[in-house]
Amino acid sequence: MAGPLEGLKVIEMAGLGPCPLAGQLLADLGAEVVVIDRMSAPADATDINRRGKRSIALDLKSREGLGLARDLIGRADILIEGFRPGVMEKLGLGPVVCHEENPGLVFGRMTGWGQDGPLAMTAGHDLNYLSLSGALGAIGRADDVPTPPLNLVADYGGGSMFLLLGVMSALFERSRSGLGQVIDAAMVDGVPAMMGLIHQWLASGDWRQERESNLLDGGAPFYRCYRTRDGRAISVGPLEPQFFAELVRLAGLPAEHLEDQNDRAKWIERRAIYAQVFASKTRDEWVEIFEGTDACVAPVLDWDEVEQHPHNAARGTFTRVDGVMQAAPAPRFDRTPTDAPAPPRAPGGDAVSILQGLDMDEAAIARLRSTGVIR
Protein backbone atom coordinates (compact mmCIF):
# COMPACT_ATOMS: atom_id res chain seq x y z
CA MET A 1 0.00 0.00 0.00
CA ALA A 2 1.21 3.47 -0.88
CA GLY A 3 0.42 6.54 1.19
CA PRO A 4 1.71 8.59 4.13
CA LEU A 5 1.20 5.71 6.60
CA GLU A 6 3.20 3.16 4.62
CA GLY A 7 5.12 0.96 7.07
CA LEU A 8 2.71 1.48 9.98
CA LYS A 9 1.54 -1.87 11.37
CA VAL A 10 -1.99 -2.06 12.76
CA ILE A 11 -3.91 -4.94 14.32
CA GLU A 12 -7.69 -4.64 14.25
CA MET A 13 -9.89 -6.94 16.29
CA ALA A 14 -12.89 -7.78 14.11
CA GLY A 15 -16.07 -5.98 15.06
CA LEU A 16 -18.75 -3.62 13.79
CA GLY A 17 -19.15 0.09 13.21
CA PRO A 18 -16.58 2.75 14.11
CA CYS A 19 -13.57 0.47 14.69
CA PRO A 20 -13.70 -1.12 11.19
CA LEU A 21 -14.06 2.33 9.62
CA ALA A 22 -11.03 3.57 11.54
CA GLY A 23 -9.06 0.57 10.29
CA GLN A 24 -10.22 1.16 6.73
CA LEU A 25 -9.13 4.80 6.83
CA LEU A 26 -5.71 3.80 8.15
CA ALA A 27 -5.41 1.20 5.40
CA ASP A 28 -6.54 3.75 2.78
CA LEU A 29 -3.58 5.91 3.79
CA GLY A 30 -1.08 3.09 3.45
CA ALA A 31 -0.99 1.37 6.84
CA GLU A 32 -0.62 -2.42 6.94
CA VAL A 33 -3.84 -3.43 8.70
CA VAL A 34 -4.35 -7.05 9.77
CA VAL A 35 -7.78 -8.03 11.06
CA ILE A 36 -7.98 -10.85 13.59
CA ASP A 37 -11.28 -12.51 12.71
CA ARG A 38 -13.28 -15.18 14.49
CA MET A 39 -14.03 -17.25 11.39
CA SER A 40 -13.09 -17.39 7.71
CA ALA A 41 -15.74 -16.41 5.16
CA PRO A 42 -16.01 -15.67 1.43
CA ALA A 43 -14.92 -12.27 0.17
CA ASP A 44 -17.73 -9.71 -0.04
CA ALA A 45 -17.28 -6.85 -2.50
CA THR A 46 -19.81 -4.75 -0.58
CA ASP A 47 -17.87 -4.93 2.72
CA ILE A 48 -16.14 -1.61 2.03
CA ASN A 49 -14.70 -1.27 5.54
CA ARG A 50 -12.48 -4.29 4.77
CA ARG A 51 -10.77 -2.75 1.77
CA GLY A 52 -7.00 -2.57 1.99
CA LYS A 53 -6.82 -4.99 4.93
CA ARG A 54 -5.50 -8.51 5.36
CA SER A 55 -7.15 -11.04 7.64
CA ILE A 56 -6.44 -14.11 9.69
CA ALA A 57 -9.14 -16.07 11.55
CA LEU A 58 -7.91 -17.50 14.86
CA ASP A 59 -9.40 -19.57 17.65
CA LEU A 60 -8.49 -17.26 20.52
CA LYS A 61 -9.75 -19.80 23.07
CA SER A 62 -6.92 -22.12 22.11
CA ARG A 63 -3.44 -21.68 23.55
CA GLU A 64 -1.81 -21.59 20.12
CA GLY A 65 -4.39 -19.21 18.66
CA LEU A 66 -3.92 -16.82 21.54
CA GLY A 67 -0.16 -17.12 21.15
CA LEU A 68 -0.36 -16.22 17.47
CA ALA A 69 -2.49 -13.18 18.26
CA ARG A 70 0.07 -12.07 20.83
CA ASP A 71 2.87 -12.54 18.32
CA LEU A 72 1.06 -10.35 15.79
CA ILE A 73 0.29 -7.70 18.38
CA GLY A 74 3.87 -7.87 19.60
CA ARG A 75 5.09 -6.66 16.19
CA ALA A 76 2.42 -3.98 15.72
CA ASP A 77 2.49 -0.22 16.24
CA ILE A 78 -1.24 0.11 16.92
CA LEU A 79 -4.03 -2.18 18.09
CA ILE A 80 -7.67 -1.09 17.79
CA GLU A 81 -10.65 -2.88 19.33
CA GLY A 82 -14.32 -2.09 19.85
CA PHE A 83 -15.43 -4.60 22.48
CA ARG A 84 -17.16 -3.89 25.76
CA PRO A 85 -14.77 -3.08 28.62
CA GLY A 86 -13.01 -6.18 29.91
CA VAL A 87 -13.48 -8.41 26.86
CA MET A 88 -9.88 -8.11 25.69
CA GLU A 89 -8.71 -8.87 29.22
CA LYS A 90 -10.87 -12.01 29.31
CA LEU A 91 -9.35 -13.09 26.00
CA GLY A 92 -5.87 -12.67 27.47
CA LEU A 93 -5.11 -9.71 25.22
CA GLY A 94 -5.59 -6.78 27.58
CA PRO A 95 -3.27 -3.77 27.66
CA VAL A 96 -1.16 -5.05 30.56
CA VAL A 97 -0.35 -8.32 28.78
CA CYS A 98 0.23 -6.65 25.42
CA HIS A 99 2.48 -3.93 26.85
CA GLU A 100 4.62 -6.53 28.61
CA GLU A 101 5.53 -7.92 25.20
CA ASN A 102 5.35 -4.67 23.25
CA PRO A 103 5.89 -1.58 25.46
CA GLY A 104 5.54 0.73 22.46
CA LEU A 105 2.10 -0.53 21.46
CA VAL A 106 -0.61 2.11 21.06
CA PHE A 107 -3.74 0.38 22.34
CA GLY A 108 -6.91 2.05 21.00
CA ARG A 109 -10.20 1.16 22.69
CA MET A 110 -13.44 2.22 20.97
CA THR A 111 -16.75 2.16 22.85
CA GLY A 112 -19.94 4.16 23.07
CA TRP A 113 -20.08 4.75 26.82
CA GLY A 114 -16.33 4.61 27.60
CA GLN A 115 -14.22 2.27 29.70
CA ASP A 116 -15.82 3.40 32.98
CA GLY A 117 -18.93 5.10 34.30
CA PRO A 118 -22.39 3.76 35.26
CA LEU A 119 -23.31 2.78 31.69
CA ALA A 120 -19.95 1.34 30.63
CA MET A 121 -21.10 -2.28 30.66
CA THR A 122 -24.52 -1.76 29.08
CA ALA A 123 -25.48 -2.13 25.43
CA GLY A 124 -26.14 0.88 23.22
CA HIS A 125 -25.95 2.26 19.72
CA ASP A 126 -25.14 5.54 17.99
CA LEU A 127 -28.57 7.03 18.70
CA ASN A 128 -28.31 6.29 22.43
CA TYR A 129 -24.84 7.82 22.78
CA LEU A 130 -25.90 10.84 20.73
CA SER A 131 -28.98 11.37 22.88
CA LEU A 132 -26.85 11.95 26.00
CA SER A 133 -24.76 14.64 24.33
CA GLY A 134 -27.53 17.18 23.78
CA ALA A 135 -26.91 17.12 20.04
CA LEU A 136 -29.73 14.72 19.19
CA GLY A 137 -32.25 16.86 21.06
CA ALA A 138 -31.38 19.74 18.74
CA ILE A 139 -31.90 17.88 15.46
CA GLY A 140 -35.26 17.70 13.74
CA ARG A 141 -38.56 19.55 13.37
CA ALA A 142 -39.89 21.67 16.20
CA ASP A 143 -43.23 19.84 16.31
CA ASP A 144 -41.84 16.31 16.34
CA VAL A 145 -39.30 14.09 18.11
CA PRO A 146 -35.60 14.38 17.15
CA THR A 147 -34.50 12.97 13.80
CA PRO A 148 -31.70 10.34 13.73
CA PRO A 149 -28.86 11.84 11.60
CA LEU A 150 -27.97 8.41 10.18
CA ASN A 151 -25.13 7.05 12.34
CA LEU A 152 -22.63 9.66 11.19
CA VAL A 153 -22.46 11.84 14.29
CA ALA A 154 -21.76 9.44 17.16
CA ASP A 155 -20.46 6.24 15.52
CA TYR A 156 -18.20 7.91 13.00
CA GLY A 157 -17.77 11.54 14.08
CA GLY A 158 -17.48 11.11 17.83
CA GLY A 159 -16.25 7.52 17.47
CA SER A 160 -13.99 6.64 14.53
CA MET A 161 -12.50 10.11 14.17
CA PHE A 162 -11.62 10.43 17.84
CA LEU A 163 -10.19 6.92 17.90
CA LEU A 164 -7.96 7.93 14.99
CA LEU A 165 -7.04 11.23 16.66
CA GLY A 166 -6.16 9.32 19.81
CA VAL A 167 -4.00 6.62 18.29
CA MET A 168 -2.12 9.01 16.01
CA SER A 169 -1.53 11.42 18.90
CA ALA A 170 -0.20 8.57 21.04
CA LEU A 171 1.98 7.47 18.14
CA PHE A 172 3.48 10.96 17.95
CA GLU A 173 4.08 10.98 21.71
CA ARG A 174 5.77 7.57 21.42
CA SER A 175 8.38 9.16 19.15
CA ARG A 176 9.59 11.05 22.23
CA SER A 177 8.96 8.60 25.07
CA GLY A 178 9.36 5.28 23.29
CA LEU A 179 6.27 4.05 25.11
CA GLY A 180 2.77 3.21 24.01
CA GLN A 181 -0.39 3.91 25.98
CA VAL A 182 -4.11 3.10 26.14
CA ILE A 183 -6.62 5.37 24.39
CA ASP A 184 -10.16 5.39 25.80
CA ALA A 185 -12.16 6.68 22.81
CA ALA A 186 -15.83 7.01 23.81
CA MET A 187 -18.58 8.39 21.63
CA VAL A 188 -20.15 10.12 24.63
CA ASP A 189 -16.88 12.09 24.91
CA GLY A 190 -16.25 12.60 21.19
CA VAL A 191 -19.61 14.14 20.27
CA PRO A 192 -19.46 16.87 22.97
CA ALA A 193 -15.87 17.59 21.92
CA MET A 194 -17.20 18.62 18.50
CA MET A 195 -19.76 21.01 19.98
CA GLY A 196 -17.57 23.94 21.02
CA LEU A 197 -19.45 26.45 18.88
CA ILE A 198 -22.85 25.28 20.17
CA HIS A 199 -21.60 25.40 23.77
CA GLN A 200 -20.36 28.93 23.12
CA TRP A 201 -23.76 30.01 21.84
CA LEU A 202 -25.52 28.32 24.75
CA ALA A 203 -23.30 30.19 27.18
CA SER A 204 -23.85 33.53 25.44
CA GLY A 205 -27.60 33.07 25.12
CA ASP A 206 -27.47 32.81 21.33
CA TRP A 207 -28.82 29.23 21.19
CA ARG A 208 -32.35 28.35 22.26
CA GLN A 209 -33.46 24.96 23.54
CA GLU A 210 -36.35 24.71 21.07
CA ARG A 211 -35.62 22.95 17.78
CA GLU A 212 -35.94 25.01 14.56
CA SER A 213 -35.38 28.27 16.40
CA ASN A 214 -31.65 28.74 15.83
CA LEU A 215 -29.22 29.68 13.11
CA LEU A 216 -28.03 26.17 12.22
CA ASP A 217 -30.97 23.92 13.11
CA GLY A 218 -33.36 24.93 10.32
CA GLY A 219 -34.81 27.86 12.23
CA ALA A 220 -33.29 30.48 9.95
CA PRO A 221 -35.13 30.75 6.62
CA PHE A 222 -31.76 31.18 4.91
CA TYR A 223 -30.29 27.98 6.39
CA ARG A 224 -32.55 25.02 5.65
CA CYS A 225 -33.81 22.83 2.83
CA TYR A 226 -36.82 23.58 0.63
CA ARG A 227 -39.08 21.43 -1.50
CA THR A 228 -39.05 22.30 -5.20
CA ARG A 229 -41.83 22.06 -7.77
CA ASP A 230 -40.82 18.55 -8.85
CA GLY A 231 -40.90 17.17 -5.30
CA ARG A 232 -37.13 17.29 -4.89
CA ALA A 233 -35.12 19.58 -2.60
CA ILE A 234 -32.39 22.18 -2.49
CA SER A 235 -30.19 23.27 0.41
CA VAL A 236 -30.00 26.99 1.12
CA GLY A 237 -27.26 28.30 3.40
CA PRO A 238 -26.02 31.88 2.84
CA LEU A 239 -25.19 32.89 6.42
CA GLU A 240 -23.01 35.91 5.57
CA PRO A 241 -24.77 39.14 4.46
CA GLN A 242 -23.00 39.34 1.11
CA PHE A 243 -23.97 35.76 0.26
CA PHE A 244 -27.53 36.30 1.52
CA ALA A 245 -27.76 39.31 -0.80
CA GLU A 246 -26.99 36.99 -3.72
CA LEU A 247 -29.77 34.64 -2.64
CA VAL A 248 -32.27 37.48 -2.39
CA ARG A 249 -31.31 38.84 -5.80
CA LEU A 250 -31.29 35.57 -7.71
CA ALA A 251 -34.37 34.04 -6.06
CA GLY A 252 -36.39 37.24 -6.38
CA LEU A 253 -36.98 37.52 -2.63
CA PRO A 254 -38.10 40.85 -1.10
CA ALA A 255 -35.19 43.30 -0.96
CA GLU A 256 -36.21 44.51 2.50
CA HIS A 257 -35.16 41.13 3.91
CA LEU A 258 -31.57 42.35 3.56
CA GLU A 259 -32.14 44.84 6.36
CA ASP A 260 -33.17 42.38 9.07
CA GLN A 261 -31.79 39.01 8.01
CA ASN A 262 -31.16 37.89 11.60
CA ASP A 263 -34.37 39.10 13.20
CA ARG A 264 -35.66 35.84 14.70
CA ALA A 265 -39.12 37.27 15.20
CA LYS A 266 -39.59 37.20 11.43
CA TRP A 267 -38.06 33.82 10.68
CA ILE A 268 -41.21 31.67 10.86
CA GLU A 269 -43.13 33.96 8.51
CA ARG A 270 -40.22 34.12 6.08
CA ARG A 271 -39.75 30.37 6.02
CA ALA A 272 -43.26 30.14 4.58
CA ILE A 273 -42.48 32.86 2.02
CA TYR A 274 -39.26 31.18 0.95
CA ALA A 275 -40.95 27.79 0.76
CA GLN A 276 -43.51 29.22 -1.66
CA VAL A 277 -40.80 30.83 -3.80
CA PHE A 278 -38.65 27.71 -4.06
CA ALA A 279 -41.69 25.56 -4.80
CA SER A 280 -42.23 27.62 -7.97
CA LYS A 281 -39.40 25.97 -9.92
CA THR A 282 -37.88 22.51 -10.24
CA ARG A 283 -34.70 21.63 -8.41
CA ASP A 284 -32.60 21.65 -11.55
CA GLU A 285 -34.06 25.01 -12.66
CA TRP A 286 -32.85 26.48 -9.38
CA VAL A 287 -29.47 24.80 -9.83
CA GLU A 288 -29.12 26.52 -13.18
CA ILE A 289 -30.03 29.89 -11.67
CA PHE A 290 -27.54 29.60 -8.82
CA GLU A 291 -24.75 27.79 -10.68
CA GLY A 292 -21.38 29.48 -10.16
CA THR A 293 -22.71 32.08 -7.70
CA ASP A 294 -21.98 32.72 -4.01
CA ALA A 295 -25.60 32.31 -2.93
CA CYS A 296 -24.70 29.04 -1.15
CA VAL A 297 -27.41 26.95 -2.79
CA ALA A 298 -26.89 23.30 -3.78
CA PRO A 299 -29.12 20.44 -4.92
CA VAL A 300 -29.99 17.71 -2.44
CA LEU A 301 -28.78 14.68 -4.35
CA ASP A 302 -30.05 11.13 -4.20
CA TRP A 303 -27.61 8.22 -3.77
CA ASP A 304 -27.76 7.47 -7.50
CA GLU A 305 -26.87 11.07 -8.42
CA VAL A 306 -23.82 11.81 -6.30
CA GLU A 307 -21.33 9.97 -8.49
CA GLN A 308 -22.25 11.90 -11.62
CA HIS A 309 -22.39 15.38 -10.12
CA PRO A 310 -19.83 17.47 -12.07
CA HIS A 311 -17.86 18.52 -9.01
CA ASN A 312 -17.72 15.04 -7.51
CA ALA A 313 -16.82 13.59 -10.89
CA ALA A 314 -14.05 16.13 -11.50
CA ARG A 315 -12.44 15.39 -8.14
CA GLY A 316 -13.00 11.65 -8.31
CA THR A 317 -14.72 11.77 -4.93
CA PHE A 318 -16.43 8.46 -5.61
CA THR A 319 -15.00 5.35 -7.19
CA ARG A 320 -16.24 1.89 -8.09
CA VAL A 321 -14.54 -1.32 -7.04
CA ASP A 322 -16.03 -4.49 -8.52
CA GLY A 323 -19.06 -2.39 -9.41
CA VAL A 324 -19.58 -1.16 -5.85
CA MET A 325 -19.74 2.63 -5.47
CA GLN A 326 -17.69 3.95 -2.56
CA ALA A 327 -15.65 6.94 -1.49
CA ALA A 328 -12.11 7.38 -2.76
CA PRO A 329 -9.43 7.64 -0.04
CA ALA A 330 -9.44 10.94 1.84
CA PRO A 331 -7.77 13.26 2.55
CA ARG A 332 -5.32 13.72 -0.32
CA PHE A 333 -1.55 14.07 -0.15
CA ASP A 334 0.72 15.65 -2.73
CA ARG A 335 4.01 13.80 -2.03
CA THR A 336 2.65 10.47 -0.80
CA PRO A 337 -0.54 9.82 -2.76
CA THR A 338 -2.60 6.79 -1.89
CA ASP A 339 -3.38 3.81 -4.10
CA ALA A 340 -6.79 3.30 -5.63
CA PRO A 341 -8.91 1.02 -3.40
CA ALA A 342 -8.76 -2.71 -4.06
CA PRO A 343 -11.64 -5.14 -3.51
CA PRO A 344 -12.14 -6.25 0.10
CA ARG A 345 -10.34 -9.49 0.88
CA ALA A 346 -11.94 -12.54 2.44
CA PRO A 347 -12.08 -12.82 6.24
CA GLY A 348 -9.35 -15.27 7.16
CA GLY A 349 -8.06 -15.35 3.59
CA ASP A 350 -4.53 -14.13 4.30
CA ALA A 351 -3.54 -16.60 6.99
CA VAL A 352 -0.68 -18.10 5.01
CA SER A 353 1.06 -14.82 4.16
CA ILE A 354 0.51 -13.43 7.66
CA LEU A 355 1.96 -16.53 9.34
CA GLN A 356 4.86 -16.59 6.91
CA GLY A 357 5.56 -13.08 8.19
CA LEU A 358 5.97 -14.69 11.61
CA ASP A 359 8.65 -17.00 10.08
CA MET A 360 6.33 -20.00 10.11
CA ASP A 361 6.86 -22.75 7.52
CA GLU A 362 4.23 -24.55 5.44
CA ALA A 363 4.16 -27.65 7.63
CA ALA A 364 3.47 -25.64 10.77
CA ILE A 365 0.74 -23.67 8.98
CA ALA A 366 -0.86 -26.89 7.74
CA ARG A 367 -0.88 -28.27 11.29
CA LEU A 368 -2.58 -25.15 12.60
CA ARG A 369 -5.24 -25.53 9.95
CA SER A 370 -5.83 -29.18 10.74
CA THR A 371 -6.20 -28.54 14.46
CA GLY A 372 -8.62 -25.64 13.98
CA VAL A 373 -6.34 -22.97 15.41
CA ILE A 374 -6.70 -21.21 12.06
CA ARG A 375 -10.45 -21.11 11.55
N, C-alpha and C positions, 0 to 999 in steps of 0.2 A: 504494500500500500504506500502510495506517495502522499505527501502532505506534511504540515508542520509538526505533527506528533509521530512521525516515523521513528521507530525504535522504542516507543513507549509500550510497555507490556502491561496489559490489563486482564484481570480475571473477573468475569461476571457470573454470579450465581443465577441460574435461570429463574425467571419470575415473570410478573406481568407489570404493565404500566410504565411508570417513570424510570425505573432502573434499566429496562431494555432500551428505552429511548436514549438515555444517557450513554449507554454502551454503543449504540448505533452512531451517535454524534461523534464519539471519540474515534470509532472506526472510520467514519467518513473523513476525518482529518488525519488519518494515517496511522493511528495506534493499532497495535496487534492485540485484538480482543479475542479471548478464548472464553466461551461459555461452558460452564460445567452444568450439564443437563442431567435430568433424572432418567431419561429413556431416549433411545434413538427413535427417529421417525423420518418419514419421507420429506424431501425438500418441498417447501411451499413458497411459490413465487410471490404470494400476497403478504408474506410475513416480513414486511419491510424493515421492522426493527432488528432483523437478523442480518441485514446486508453488511458485508465487509467483515463478518465475524467467522471464527472457526469454532468447532464444538466437539466436546467429548462427553459421553454419557457414562457416569460412574455410579456404582452402588456404594454410597457413602456410609452404609451401615456395615460394610465389610471392612476388615482391617486394611486390606490392600487398596481398596478403593479410597478410603480415607487417606492412606499414605500417599497415593498418587495426587490427590487434591492438595495435600500439604506440600508436595514437591513442586507442583505448578505455582501455588501461591508463594512458595519460598523464592521463586525466580521472578516474581512480578513486581512492578512498581506500584500498582493500584489494584485493590479489590473493591468491587461494588456489590452490595446485596440489598434486597428489599423485603426481607422477612420480618415477622414480628420480633420484638426484643427477646433475646434469649435463644432463638432457634439456632443460630450459628454456634453458640456455646454448646447446645445439646448435641450438635453434630460433631463437636470436637474441633471446630474451626473458628472459635472466637478470637477476638483481638489479642488476648494474652498469649494464647498458643501460637498464633501466627507471628506475633512480634518476637517471640523467643527464637524462631527460626529465621525471621526476616525483619530485623529492627527498623529497616527503612520503609516498610510497607505502609502505604496510605490506605486506610481501611474506611471506605465510604459506606455508611448505613443510611438507607432511604426508607422512611416510614411516613405515615400520615400524621400520627399523634406525637411522634418523637420517642426516644428511648426511655423516658420516664414521664411521670405525671399520672393523674388518676385514670386517664383513658388509654394509657400506653398499650395495654394488653387487649383492648377491645377491637372488634372489627370496624371498618369504616371504608368509605370511598370518597373520591374527589368532592362530591357535593356536601358530604358531612364535614370534611375539613374546612371547606370554603365557607360553610355556614357559620363557623365559630369566629371567622376573621372579621366579620362585618361587611365584607365585600359582597357576598351573595345577597344580603338584605338590601343592597343598593341597586341591584340589577333587575330590570323588568318594568312592567307597566304599573302605574300608580294604583290602579283599581284591581290588581290581581296579586297572586303570590309571586315571589321571585322566580326568574327564568334561569334554568341551568345554562351556563355559558360553555356548552360542550364539557370536555374535561381538560380544557386548555389552561385554566387559571391555577388550580391547585395541583393536579397531577404533574403537569408539565412546566408551568411557570414557577410555582412555589416549590415544586418537587425536583424534576430533572435538572432545571437550570441551577438551582441552589446546590444540588449534589455535585454538579460539574464545577461550580464556583468553589465549593469546599475542597474537592480533591485536587484541583489545580492549584489552589492557594497553598494547601498542605505540601504539594509537590515542590512549589517554589521555596517554601520554608525549609524543606528537607535539603535543598541545595546549600543551606547555611549550617544547619544543625546535623545533617546526616541521619536524622531520625524521622520515622513516620509517625502518624498519629491517627486517632479515630475521629471521623466526621459524623456528627449526628445531624443529618439533614431531615427536617420535619416540615411537612407541608403547612402545618399550623404556624410555623415560624416564617416560612418563605413567603407566603401570601402577604402577611402584614409588612414584611420587609419591603415589598414593592409599593406600599401605599403611602409613602412619605408625603406626596402632594395632597392626597385626600386628608391625611392626618393634619397637615398644615391648615387646610381650609376648614376642617372641623374646629381646630383650635381658634381660628380667627373669626369664626362665625359665618364663613362664606359657603358652608355646605350644610344643607338641611337634611333631616332624617328621612323625609318623605321622598319616595321614588318619583322620578320625572319632575323634579323641582329644581334641578341643579344644572350646571353648565355642561357636564359630561355624561349625564345619565338619561338624556333624551328630553330633559325639561326645556332646554333652549330650542326655539324653533329653527335656529341655524346650526344645530348639531344633533341631527337625528336622521332617520330614514323615512322616505315617503313612497307611497304607492303611486305608480304611474298608470297611464290610461290602459295599457295592455296587461295590467295585473302584476307587473314586475316591480322593481324597486330601485331607487338610487339613494346613495349616502350623501348627505349634505353636511359640511363641517368647516365653514369659514369663520374661525374664532376671531381672528384679527380684523380690525376695522377696514383695512384696505382690501382684504380678501372678501369681507362681507359686502363691501361696495360693489365688487365684481358680481357677486351673486344677485344683488338687488338689480343691477343694470341688466344683466343677461336674462334673468328670469322674469323681468318686468314687474318686480315687486314695488310697492309704494316707496317713493324716495324718502318720505318722512321717517321711515324705519331706520335710516342711517343715524338719526339724531338720538335715538334711545334704544339702541341695540340690546343693551344689557339691563333694561328695565323689566325685572321679573314679573311685575304686575301685569304686563302686557303679553307675556309669553304664551299663555293658554289660548288667548284669542288669536294670536298670530300663527300658532301651530295649525289652527283650522284654516286660516287664510292660505298658508303655504301649502297645506295638503290639497286644497282646491286647485291652486295654481299648478302644482306638479302632476296632478291627475289629469291635466288638460292635454298632455302629450305622452307619447310612448317613451319608454326608457331610452331606447336608442336615439330618438329625436333629441332628448335632453343631452345625451352623450355628445351628439354632434354640435349642439349649441355651446357646450362648455369645454369641448376638446381644446387642449393647449392653453387654457386660461388658468388664472390663479383663484378661481371661485371655490376651489376645494370640493368639487362634486365628482363622484365616481359611480359607475354602475355596480349594483350588487349582483355578482356573478353566481351562477349555478356551478356545481361541481364539473359539469361537462363543458363549461365555457372557459374555465380559468387557464387551461393549457394554451388555448388559441388567442387569448388576449394579446394584442400587439406588444405591450410592454413586457409581459411575462415571457412571450415567445422570443423577444429580442434578447433578453437576459438569460434565457435558458433556465428559468426558475423551476420549471417542471421537466421531468424526464420520464422515459418509459423503459422499464427493464422487464424483458419477457412479456411485453404488452401491458404491464402494470404501471399506471401513472403514479408518480411519487415525486417528492421534492428533490432537487439536486442538492449536493452538499453545501452547507452554509456555515459560517461566512466564507468569503473568498480571500485568497492570499496571492500576492503578486509574485513572490520569489519561490514559494513552496506550494504550488497549486495541487489540488487533490485529484485523484483519479475519478473517472466516471463510476457510478455505482455498479456493482456486479450483482447477479441474482443471489438471493439468500441461500445459504448452504443448509444441508440437512442437519437437524439435531443429531449429534453423535457421529456425524459423517467424517470427522477429521481425526478420529482416534489414533490412527496409525501415524500420521505425520506429527501429531502432538507428542505421542509417546516416543517417537524417534528423536524428538527434540530433548527428551529426558535421557537419551543415550540407551534406549531400550531396543533389543534386537527383535527380529521377527518371531522367534520361538517364544520369547517371553510374552510378546503381544498376543500370540495365538493362545497361550495358556490363560491369559487374563480374559480372553473372549470365551473360552470354553468353560471357565468357572463362573462366568456371569459378573465378574468385577467390572468389565466393560459391558454396558447394557445396550 
